[in-house]
Amino acid sequence: MHILSTQHLPVAVIGGGSWATAIIKILSDNHLKEVFWWHRDQSAVAFIKKYGHNPKYLSSVPIILPAAHISSDLDYVIAEAEIIILAVPAAFLKGALANCTPGTFHGKKIVSAIKGMIPGQNQLIAEYMQTEFHLPGDDFIVLTGPCHAEEVALEKLSYLTVAATDFETGDVFAKHLNNRYIKTVISADVYGTEYSAVLKNVIAIASGICHGLGYGDNFQAVLVSNAIQEIRRFVDKAYPMERDINDSAYLGDLLVTAYSQFSRNRTFGTMLGKGYSVQSAQLEMNMIAEGYYAAQAVFELNQVFGVYMPILDAVYNIMYNLAVPAHEIELLTTHLS
C-alpha cells in the first residue's frame, strides 16, 4: 500500500471558493513547497497570478503560490500532485471531473473537503469516487470541521477532523495541516463524518428559517439538541459503527453551522423564513448552500431507511413542497422535546 511521505507532499486543491482558498492558506502557511491550485475560471486565475489574492472569496488572504502552480488546467494540476483535495460544491463535482478517468487518480490519495452529496445519485463523495473512479477505500480521506473558512482567514484557532480508514495515511496528512491556528483530530469514521457534515447543513437551514420567523435562542437550543439526535439516528442506520455523536466532528460541526454568522446554510434558511422563495434566496446569496441539495438527497435515502427525522422533513417540505415556513415550523414544534 502506498504511504504518504512525511516530508514530501505535493498537494492539489480543486476549487476556487472560500473553503478552497482557506485550505490554500493553511498549506502555504505550513511552508509546503509543492501546492497546486485549480480554478475553473481563467480570468480568476489571471487575477490571482497578477494581484496575489482571490477576487471573489476571502480576498484578504494573500496567495503566495508560484504563478505556474495556479491553473485552470485540471489535468496538469492533478498530475503534479500526490494528494488531491476536492473543495468544489457537491453539485458541481461531476462537471469538474467530467473528463477524468480512473487512471487520472491512480496511485493518489483523495481528500474530500466537500460537505454535500451528489445530486440525483444521492451518493456521498466517498461513494461517488469509489464507484465512478474505482478509488480504493484506503485512498480516501474526509476533511471536516467544525471550521469556517472565514475564521481560518482570520487565523482564529480552529479544529479539523481528518477521517480515514488507513490511520497512518490520515495521520500523515493531518500533520501537514497542523499549525498555530489549526489543530487536527483523527477519526476512522469516514462515512459517519461525511453524513454528519451533510446533515448539519440541513439543520442549519432549519435554524435559519426559525431565526427568520422570529424564534428565539431558547427554541434554537431545543431545535439543535433534537437535531443531534436526529443525525445520530440516521448515521447509525446508514453506517453503523461505534462513534460518539458528541465529538466535535458531529456535534461541534453542527453547532458552528447552526449558529455562526458565517454559515451560508443558516443565512439561506433565514431568507426563507423571512419570505424569500428558494430561487430568490439562491440568486441573492450568489453562493451554494449545500443543505438545499442535501435535504432532497437525504429525504430520498430515508424513504428506504425509515429513520424518524422531523426536522429534515420540515426543511424538505418548505423547500421542495412549497410549504409555508411559519405553518411547517409550528407543526415541527409538536415533534420536539
Buried (B, 14 or more C-beta within 10 A) or exposed (E): EEEBEEEEBBBBBBBBBBBBBBBBBBBBBBEBEBBBBBBBEEEBBBBBBEEEBBEBBBBEBEBEBEEEBBBBEBEBBBEBBBBBBBBBBBBBBBEBBEEBEEEBBEEBBBBBBBBBBBBEEBBBBBBBBBEBBEBBEBBBBBBBBBBBBBBBBEBEEBBBBBBBBBEEBBBBBBBBBEBEBBEBBEBBBBBBBBBBBBBBBBBBBBBBBBBBBEBEEEBBEBBBEBBBEBBBBBBBBBBEEEBEBEBBBBBBBBBBBBBBEBBBBBBBBBBBBBEBEBEEBBEEBEBBBBBBBBBBBBBEBBEEEEBEBBBBBBBBBBBEEEBEBBEBBEBBBEBEE
